[in-house]
Amino acid sequence: MKISGKRILTVLAAGLFFLCTALPAAALTVDFHGKALTGAMGASDGWILGDRNNDNDSTTFAAGKFRFRAEVGTDDGRAKMVYGFETGANNFGDSESWDYSGDSTDFENRFAYIQLNVPGMNDQVMGRAGLQKTGVNHWVWTETAAGVTLHGNGAVNWSAGWFRGLEEGFGAPEDDVAETDFYMIKGDFKPGDNITVGGFALYGEDFGAKSAVGDLGWEEIEDGADQYWVGLTGKIDGPVFASGDLIYQGGDAGNDGNLDVSAWLANLTVGARVSDNAKVSVHGLYVTGDDDPLDGDLDAFQSVDADVKVGQIFFKDSLAASLDRFVDDQFGATMPEPLRNKGLMTLALEGEIQLDAKNNLRGAVRYLETAEKYASANFSDEDELGYEFDLWYAYKYNDNLTLKLEGAYLISGDLAEEMFDDDDVYQVAAGMVFAF
């Protein structure tokens, strides 16, 4: 049976109303949160806003996304249930979602878990079971997955858990069931007041890629393709600040695990607060790529499911990307073909100033190229993406509503010129974000 988005929202609203009216008798607390985004955007090449059939034509459109999250807790604060959902991101006038009458069938569960303080642990250890944020590392895995986790706070903040990433054939004979399991542990501590040091380890069984990549012959679940990620993280706060990540990925990939994985990611940011309301920083990122797809080794770093924020044109540091309009949100096999498994090198200079209580301005200039060159029947042996100029402006209308105006321009390098038909490219976006 096809259930409309309107009907789902009606049922959820009715359920929330029932909970609120029952609070005195049930001795529960209810927190309700939400975030809504709408924006109009355009680009000189629709490909950079996610249109893979654009054929280098410009595009202009509007889109919206609405998220809600309810947290229902016991009055002693020791247990709660969390449920969150999203509708969007939808184009205005989309016949499958936001057209006449607006009766959308587009609906996504984001959170659905129970949380409790573990008995006998002095309320210092918290457990979760269900669909929840993974939060492993912002370069590796940040999005949600179903699992069971433990979280502890103290001199060392830590978390550990198991996630079932994918499962196919449930209920079939055991030999016909395929699944991807992940096991995670992470922690951090503060050796000084302004210093945080941490680390993590993630092991995935039968992990092919975030999604199937048909032209590579890869599936999301690949028997024998077990991979692991081990990382060190650090952060320094103060007038001079810094943060960094060093991550190694190993194991097997490809069909039946026939590729040996050995890949790295290194990230470093160093900056200074030049005044009470302004700061500047330098960012460097190196992600290894694969130079030969036929040698039996895979040297390309691959994320599980991350939100990579490296500028506006290719990745996700923009309002357009928040509305799910972007080239890529991670590294590895699922990237578009000219970037796939080729890694990344980038260096950026960024500045931000809080002009007054309501106006914020941020800008960046960055150089990007793939770590390994890409060549095909239609592409030369190239790696340079070019110089990107980014600008973000935000106006705080009130405590809940922010107005945004953003834009980016790419002076295309040799690889980007072939991707964009010898053109420089730009994108612009204007919109609103309402959060409570």
N, C-alpha and C positions, 0 to 999 in steps of 0.2 A: 504494500500500500504506500502510495506517495503522500508524504505529510508535508504540508506547506510550512514555510518559515513563519508565516503569520500565525498559524495554529500552534506551532511550538512555542512562540513567544507568549501567546495567550495562556497556555497551560503553565508556563514557568512563572508568569506574573501572578496567576491565581495561587500557585503554590507558595510564592513568596508572601502574598497577602495573608494566606492562612497561617504561615509561620509567625508573622508579625503580630497577628491578632491573638495567637496562642501563647505569646511570650510569658505573661504573668503566671499562667498555670504550669508551663513547661520549664520555667527557670532557664531560659536560653538567651544567648546574645546573638544578634544578627548584624553583621557588617556587610554592606553592599557597595561594591566598587564598579567603576566603569571607565571606559576610554573610547571616545569617538573621534574619528578623523574624516574630514572631507577635503578634497582639493581638486583644483584644475591644473593641468600640466601639459606641457608640450615639449617636443624635441625635434631637432633637425633630421633625425633618423629614428624611426619608431622602434628599431631593434634594441636601443638602449633602454627603452621602457617596456621591454618584454615581448614585443611583437616580432615573432620569428618569421612571419610571412610578409613583412613590410616591404621588402625589396628596396631598401634605402630611401623610402619616402618619409617626409615629415609627418607628424601626427599631433593632434590636440584633442584632449578628452578630459572628462572629470570622473572621479571615483570616490567611494566612501567605504568605511569600515567601522563597525561598532562592536565593542567587546563589553561583557558584563561578568562580574564574579561575585558570588555570594559566599560568605563564611558564617556558618551557624555553629556556635560554640556553647559548651556547658558553662554554667555560671561560676564554677570553680576554676575555669581557665585551663583545664587539663585535657580537654578533648574537643575536636571540632570536625565538621565536614566542610569541604570546599568544592564548589562547582562553578565552572566558568564556561562561557560559550561565546562564539563570534559569528556575526553575519557580515559578509564581505570577504575580501575587497571587491566591490562590484562597480563596473562602469555605469554611469548614468545612461539609461535607455537600453541596457543589456537585456535581450529577450529572455535570457535564462534567469534573470534575477531582478533588476530594477527597471522594468519597463512599465507600461500602463497598469495601473492598480497596485503595482509593487508587491505582488504576491510571490515572494522569492522562495525557492526551495533550497537556497544556499545556506548551509548551517554547519558549524564545526564545533565539536567539543574540544575545549582547551585544557580544563582542569576537572578532575573528578576523583577526589581522594579523601580518606579519613586520616586524621592526625591525632596522636595522643602522646602524653608524657609517659615514658616507660615505667611501670611500677618498680619500686625498690631502687631507683636511680636518682633520688633526691631532685626530681624534675629537671635534671641537667641533660637527659637524653630523650630525644623526641623521635617517634616513629611515624612513618607515613606509608600508606598502601593505596595504590590506585594511579590514575593518570596525573602526573606531576611534572614540575620543572626538573630537568636533569642537572643543569648548572655545573657541568664538569669543568669546562674551560671555554672562554669566549671564542677561541680559535678551533675548538674540537667539537663540543656538543653542549648546546645551551637550551635547546627546545624541549618540548614535553615528550614523555613516553610513560607507559604503564610499568609500574614496578613496586618494590618494597625497599624502603630506605630507613637508615638511622642517622640522626644528626645530634652532635654533642657540642656544648659550649663550655668554655673554661679557659685554662691557660693555653690549650690547643683547641681550636675550633675544627671539627672534623665531620665528615659524612661518609657513609658507605652504603652500598646497596646493589640490588639486582634489578635489571630492566629487561623486559621482553620486548625487543625492538619490533620484530615481525613474527607472525605465525601463519602458516598456510596448511590447510588440510586437517583442521581440528576435528576430531571424531573419527577420522579414518584410521586404518591399521597403523601401528607405530612407525613402520618403515616408510609410510607415505606422508608422514607429518614433517614439515620443514619449519624451522624456527631460527631466529637470530637472538642470542642472549648476550647481554653485556653485564660485566661486573666492575664496579667502580669503588675506589677509595680516594679520598682527598683530605687535606688538612692544611692549616696555616697557624702561625703563632707570631707574636710580636717580641723580638729580642730587644727592641727599644720603643720609646713612646711613638715615634713617627715611622717606624720600620715594620713591614710585614713580610714574612717569608713563608712560602708554601710549596706544596707539591701535590701531584695527583697521579693515579694510574688507572687505566681503563683497558679492559680485555673484552674483545668481542668474538663470539663464536659464529662461524658461517655468515660473516658479514661481507656482502658484495659491494653495495653502494647504497646511498640514501634512496635512490630510485633506480629502476631498471634502465640500462643504457643499451638499447637494442643493437645499434650499429657496432658496438664492441662485443656483443654476445654476452654481456654481463647481466646477471639477475640480482635482485635485491638480496636474496638469500642464495649464497654460494657454498655448497658443501665443501668442507676442507679449507675454506678461506678464513682462517682465524687471524685476527690482527690485534695489536696492542699499542697503546699510546702511554708514554711516561713523560711527565713534564715538571719543570721547576718554575715557580713564579715568584716575583718580588715587587715591592712597592715602597716608595719613600715619599712621605708628605712633608710639606713645609714651604718656605719661600723658594727653595729649589726642590723640585719634585722629579720623580722618575718611576717608571714601571717597566717590567719586562717579562718575557716568557721564553723558555727554551724547551722545545718538545721534540721527542724522538718517536717515530712510528715504525714498527716492525711487524713481522709475521708473513702472511700469505694473502694473495689476492687473485682475481681472475677466475676462470672456470676451473673448478675442482682444486683451487689453491695452487695453480701452476706457475704463479709469479711470486718471486721472493721480494718482499717489501723492505725497503730501508730508506727512510725519508726524514727530513728535518724541517722545523719551523723555528725561526728566531725573530723576536720582536723586541724593540727597545724604544722607549719614549723618555726624553729628558727635557725639562722645561724650567721656567722661572716665573715667579709672580713679580712683574715689574712695578705694580702698584696695587692698591687695595681692590681695584676693579678691572685689572688687565693682566693677562699672562701670555707668554709665548712658549712654544715648544717645538722640538724637532723629533720626527718619527722615522724609524727605519724598520723595514720588514723584509725578511728573506724566507721564501718558501721553496723548497727544492722541487724540481721538475724532472720528468723522464726524458732522456735524450734519445732512446731507441726502444720503441714498443715491442720489438721482436727479439730482444736479447735475453728474455726470461727473468729480468729484474725490473721491479717497479720502484723508481726513485722519486715518484711524485707523492707529495703529502696529500692526504685525503681527510677532510672533515667528515664527521658522522652527520651532524645537522646543526649548523651554526649560523650566526648572523655576522658576517664579516663586514666591518665598517672601515673601508679604505676609500673614502671619497664617494662622489655621487654618480659618476658616469658608469662605472662597472659594478660597484658593490652597493652597500646598503646604508650609507650615512646620509639619508635624505627623507623628506616627507614623501616623495614619490615611492621610495623603497618601503616605507612604512605602510603604504597602500599596495604593496606587493607588485611594484613596477620597477624592475631592475634587471641587469644582465645576469648577475650571479650572486649567491649569498654564501658561498663556501668554496673550498678547493677540492680538486680531484676529478674523478671520472664524470661527474654530473655537470661540469662546466660546459658552456657552448664549445663547439669543435675547435675554433682557433685558439682557445685558451685551455682546452682539456688536458689535464695532467702535465702542463708545462710550467707550473710553479709561478712565482711572482717575486720581483724585486721592486721595492718602492722606497722613496725618500721624500719626506714632506716637511714643510715649514708651516706652522699654524699659529694664528693669533686670535685671541678672544678678548672682547672688552664689554663690560656691563656699563652702558652709556648712562643709564639712570635706573630707577626702580622698575621701569617698565620695558626698557629697550635693551636688547642684547644683540651684538654683532660678532660673527665669527667668520674667519676667512682662512684659506689654505692654498698653497701651491705645491704640487707634487709631481714627481717624475715616476713613471711606471714602465716596466718591461717584464716580459716573461723570463723565467730563469733559464729556459731552454728554447731554442728556435723551433718555429712551426713551419712545416712545408707540406704541400699537397699538390694535386693537379692544378688547382686554381690559385695557390698561394706560393710566393717565393719563400726562401729560407730566411724568415724574419722573426724578430723578437721585441721590437720597440713599440710600446703603446703610446708614448708621448708625454706631454706636459699638460696637467690638468689644473684648472683654476676653479676653486669652489668658494661660494659665498652663502652664508646662512644669516637670516635676520628674523628675530622673534620679538613680538610685541605682547606683553602680558596684559591682556584686556582686564582680567580680574583673577582671583585666586584659582579659578577653574578653567578659564578659556585663554588660549594662546593663539595669536595669529602669526602665520609663518609666510615668509617669502624667501625662496631659495633658487639658486641657479649654478650651473657649472659649464665650463667651456674646455674642450680638449683640443690642443694642437696635436694632431695625429702624427705618431711616428710611423715607421715603415709598415709594421704589422697592422696598426689601426687604419692606415690609409687603404690597405687592401680590404679590410673588414667594412669600411665605410665608403668605398668607391672613391678614393682619393680626396675625401673631404675632411675638414675639421668638423666637429660635432658639438652641439650644446643641448642642454635641457633646462627648463625652468618649471617652477611649481609655486603655487600660492594656495594656502588653505588654512584650516582651523583645527585645533586639537582641544577637545573638552575632556577633562579628567576629574574624577571625584573619588 
